[in-house]
Amino acid sequence: MEVNGSRVAHIPVLAGTLAEQINLPPDGVMVDATIGYGGHSLLFGKTLGPEGVIIGLDVDKKAIQRARSRLKELACKVVLLNSNFSEIAEQVRGQGVERCDFILADLGLCSAQLADEGYGLSFQTNMPLDMRIDQRIKTTAADIVNQADESSLADLIYKYGQDRASRRIARFIVRHRRGEPITTTGQLAALVCKALGQPAKGRRSRIHPATRTFQALRIAVNDELDNLAKLLEAAVEVLKKNGYIAVISYHSLEDRLVKHNFRQNDKENIYRILTKKPLIASRDEIAENPRARSAKLRIAQKKMTC
């Protein structure tokens, strides 16, 4: 299956690297905290026998449907739940499982989500400005850009987008919305380009001027960092002794949270860090799957003495 002529959405990032680092027993329990297309679960599921279990979580109902179709031939038991990974402890125990051997969280978006107008995530195509991956969330990105005061909007873009021009961008947004509301991704992207004095096309940089602003709004709408912090906190209780946790992040805010959590748990003799530095994709993998370019993989193992 293709998405806009691309198979990128179906290629699990750093899959080979993960397989080299982690071995599951045939009766192992894996929690894929972001099931997505099910690519990582398919890889590990092939090593599990009938006694093995995969519990897949995702806030995106469409992802659950895609993964169910992809994983249906596995010998192991597969349970897919429409849930945020911040609820991992409750969801795992709700399946009668006390502890698991492996927790995996790939924090990236897939191409299908970016291309789907229902999510309103992309500045490459003009679509409704939404950004809710979980449709149960009430506040959209359009709500934020049209209702937040200028100072709060600037702080949000700086905090979650790390854009030094956040105040200028916020000023342009507020000025524009006085005349008409900002309702599409195209409108917002054009405003950010105008604020930064950069063209939307024909740029020298491969990074679009609106990238940081869109990242900031998506993080805010989906409460991504708070949910990640809750996942990392709960993982200690959910993992078995000798169990693994692996997180693939795509920007420094996510990676910093993971790094600090792993280091703190290592300091408290709970985890053994298996990746002193994050593992990254090879040139060959990036050529095949460009979204792997910014991926960073960190892995830790729960100690036997914990």
Sequence and secondary structure as in RCSB ss.txt:
>XXXX:A:sequence
MEVNGSRVAHIPVLAGTLAEQINLPPDGVMVDATIGYGGHSLLFGKTLGPEGVIIGLDVDKKAIQRARSRLKELA
CKVVLLNSNFSEIAEQVRGQGVERCDFILADLGLCSAQLADEGYGLSFQTNMPLDMRIDQRIKTTAADIVNQADE
SSLADLIYKYGQDRASRRIARFIVRHRRGEPITTTGQLAALVCKALGQPAKGRRSRIHPATRTFQALRIAVNDEL
DNLAKLLEAAVEVLKKNGYIAVISYHSLEDRLVKHNFRQNDKENIYRILTKKPLIASRDEIAENPRARSAKLRIA
QKKMTC
>XXXX:A:secstr
  BTTB GGGS TTHHHHHHH    TT EEEESS TTSHHHHHHHTT  TT EEEEEES HHHHHHHHHHHTT S
SEEEEEE  GGGHHHHHHHTT   EEEEEEE    HHHHH TTT   SSS  BS   SSTT    HHHHHHHS H
HHHHHHHHHHH  TTHHHHHHHHHHHHTTS   BHHHHHHHHHHHHT  SSS SSSS TTHHHHHHHHHHHHTHH
HHHHHHHHHHHHHEEEEEEEEEEESSHHHHHHHHHHHHHHHHTTSEEES SS B   HHHHHH GGGGG EEEEE
EE TT 
